[in-house]
Amino acid sequence: MRKVCGWLALVAFGLMQSAVGLARAEDQSAAAYIRSFYPPDDPKAPQARYTPRTAKLWDECFAHAEANGDACMDFDMFVQGNDFDLSDIEVEQVSGNAEHAVVRARFKNFGKDETVIFELIHDDQGWVIDEITSGCNVLTEHLRGKSTCM
């Protein structure tokens, strides 16, 4: 009987720890979510999650690129380039609430100052990216092949 009670207590503790972990993931701030992507080559960096609208544009972009033999995107919006040597990374939420947030990432890439703005929406799994802008670069315009940024 003691072994069964001990086993049940261990299972209950494990479930409780899992629930606490899930709550922490959902409670992560918008700025912390974006900060987790820098540097991009960190093996602990999460996979970016996008809103259904933006995810659909990614899917269409990849399908178009595959059909034409082109690249969907020819640079990384997170670092504003193909290569990176990042320093002085600062990430802060500049506006928003529990459902929507705007986060600004500032850093130097190969010594050049860069600012990237992320528009986020909170869903039942945490924060998701709806838009990324930097200067004239707008993610959803690039994904549609309609960017005027040259």
N, C-alpha and C positions, 0 to 999 in steps of 0.2 A: 504494500500500500504506500509506503514511504517513497519507493522508487517512482510510482505512478504520480504521486503528488509533486515530487521533485521535478519530474519530466514535464508535468503540466505547468509548473511555475516557470520552468525554463522556456517553454513554448510561449507562455503569456508575456514573459519579459522580452523575448525576441520580437513578438508582434508589436509590443509597445514601442520598442526601439525603432522598428520599421515605420510605425505611424509618426513618431517624432521626426525621423529623417524626411518623410514625405512632407510634413508640415514645414520643416525648414526650407525645403526646396521651393515650396509654394510661397513662403514668406520672404524669399530672397528679394532684395531691392532691385529695382530696374537698373540702377548704376552697377550693382554687383554682378548682375547678369551680363551686361555689356563688358565689364572689366574682365570677366572670365574668358573672353576671346583674345585677350592680349597677354603675351605675344601669340600670334596665330599658330606657331609651330609647337606650342606647349602640348605635350601628349595628354594633359588633363583638361584641355580646352573642350568644352561641349560642342556638339553639333548644333549649328544655328537652327532655330525654329522660326518659321515664317507664318504669317496669317494666311488663311486659305486664299485670299486674293493674290498675295505675293507668291505663294507656293505654286499657284496655277500659272503665273507668269514665268516662273523658273521652269516648270514642266514644258510649257510651250516653247520657251527659248531653247532648251536642250533638244527638243524634238526638231525644231527648225534647224538648229546647228548640225544635228546628226544627218538630217536629210541633205543639207548643203555642204557638209564637210567643213564647216566653219566652227569657230569657238563661240560658245554662248556669250561669255564675257571675256574680254581680253585683259582684264586687270581685276585686282581684288579691292572691292569697295571698302573693306575694313581698314586697309593700309594705304589705299590710294596708289596702288602700283602693283607690279608683278613681283618685285623683290622687296625685301624689307630689312632694315637694321633699325629697330625702334628704340627710342630712349624718351625719357621725361614723360611717361604716359600718365595722364590725368583723366579721370572719368567722373562726371557728375551729372545728377539729374537736374535739369534746368526748369522743368515744369511738369505738371501732371498730378495724378491722384492714384487711388488704388486700382483703377481700371485702365488708365492711359498714362503714358509718360513720354517725355522727350529727354534724351540723354545725350550729352556732348562728350566726345572723346577727343582730347588734344594730345598730340605727341609729336616727336620729331622722327622722320623717316629718312635715313641717311643725312641727318642734319637739317632737313627741310621741315618747317612747321606745317602741320596738317591738323585740320579740324573736321571731324565726322559727326554728323547729327543722326541719331537713331530715333525713330518714332515707334513706340512699342504699345502693345495691347496686352492686358493680362487675361489669360483664359484659365480653365480649370487645372492646367498643368504648370502654370507659371507665365513668364513673360514670353511674348513672341514678337518678332520684328515685322513691322508693316512697311516701313520705308527707311532708306538710308540716303542721306544727301551729304555732299561735300562740294562747296563751290557750286559750279554748274552741273556736277555729276549727280544724277538722280537715279537710284537703282531701278525703279519701275520703268523709267523711260529707256534705260539701256536694255532692259529685258524685252521691251516691246520693239527694240530697234529704232526708237524714235528720239534718241538723244540729240540735242542741239549743241552739246558740249564738245568742242573740238580744241 
